[in-house]
Amino acid sequence: MSRQRYPEEFKIEAVKQVTEKGKPVADVAQRLGVSVHSLYAWIKVYSKPQEQRQQDDDQQAELRKLRAELKRVTEERDILKKAAAYFAKECG
């Protein structure tokens, strides 16, 4: 199942119909051919100011980078533990 990708401008306009014009989410979603769940997700993201969205995106990128680094370092630590145990067994 492939997902439809919508341009950012489309999402922003859909959110404006709900937030600024006061139209019901279900009506806007049906008229535009998107799911109500998607529209609520867009409202959560695009109702914030641009600066806040950029800051959130930057924080998410930093978090992904730190999680990847943590995973790599944890794997390295586990390998070193096994190597230390192996050499301790060989010498002992």
C-alpha positions in Angstrom: 0.0 0.0 0.0 1.6 3.3 -1.1 0.9 6.5 0.7 -0.1 9.7 -1.1 2.4 12.5 -0.6 0.9 16.0 -0.4 2.9 19.2 -0.9 3.4 21.4 2.2 1.3 24.2 0.7 -1.6 21.8 0.3 -1.4 20.8 3.9 -1.1 24.4 5.1 -4.2 25.4 3.1 -6.1 22.4 4.5 -5.2 23.4 8.1 -6.2 27.1 7.4 -9.7 25.9 6.3 -10.1 24.3 9.7 -8.3 26.8 12.0 -9.1 30.1 10.3 -12.4 29.5 8.5 -13.8 27.2 11.2 -14.9 24.4 8.9 -15.3 20.9 10.4 -12.4 18.6 10.1 -14.5 15.7 8.7 -15.9 18.0 6.0 -12.5 19.4 4.9 -11.0 15.9 4.9 -13.8 14.4 2.8 -13.8 17.3 0.4 -10.0 17.1 -0.1 -9.9 13.3 -0.2 -7.6 12.9 2.8 -8.1 10.9 6.0 -9.3 12.7 9.1 -6.3 11.3 10.9 -3.9 12.9 8.4 -5.7 16.2 8.7 -5.5 16.2 12.5 -1.8 15.4 12.2 -1.3 18.3 9.8 -3.2 20.6 12.2 -0.9 19.5 15.0 2.2 20.4 12.9 1.1 23.4 10.9 -0.9 25.3 13.5 2.5 26.2 15.1 4.5 29.2 13.8 7.2 28.5 11.2 10.0 29.2 13.7 8.5 26.7 16.2 8.2 24.1 13.4 11.8 24.6 12.4 13.0 24.4 16.0 11.0 21.2 16.4 12.4 19.7 13.2 15.9 20.6 14.4 15.3 18.9 17.7 14.0 15.8 16.0 17.0 15.6 13.8 19.3 16.0 16.8 17.4 13.3 18.6 17.7 10.9 15.7 21.5 11.6 15.4 22.0 11.0 19.2 20.0 7.8 19.1 22.1 6.5 16.2 25.3 7.4 18.1 24.0 5.8 21.3 23.3 2.6 19.4 26.7 2.6 17.8 28.5 3.2 21.1 26.4 0.5 22.9 27.3 -2.0 20.2 31.0 -1.1 20.5 30.8 -1.5 24.3 29.2 -4.9 24.0 31.9 -6.0 21.6 34.7 -4.8 23.9 33.0 -6.6 26.9 33.0 -9.9 24.9 36.6 -9.4 23.8 37.7 -8.6 27.4 35.9 -11.7 28.6 37.5 -13.8 25.9 41.0 -12.6 26.5 40.6 -13.0 30.3 39.5 -16.6 29.8 42.5 -17.3 27.4 45.0 -15.8 29.9 43.5 -17.4 32.9 
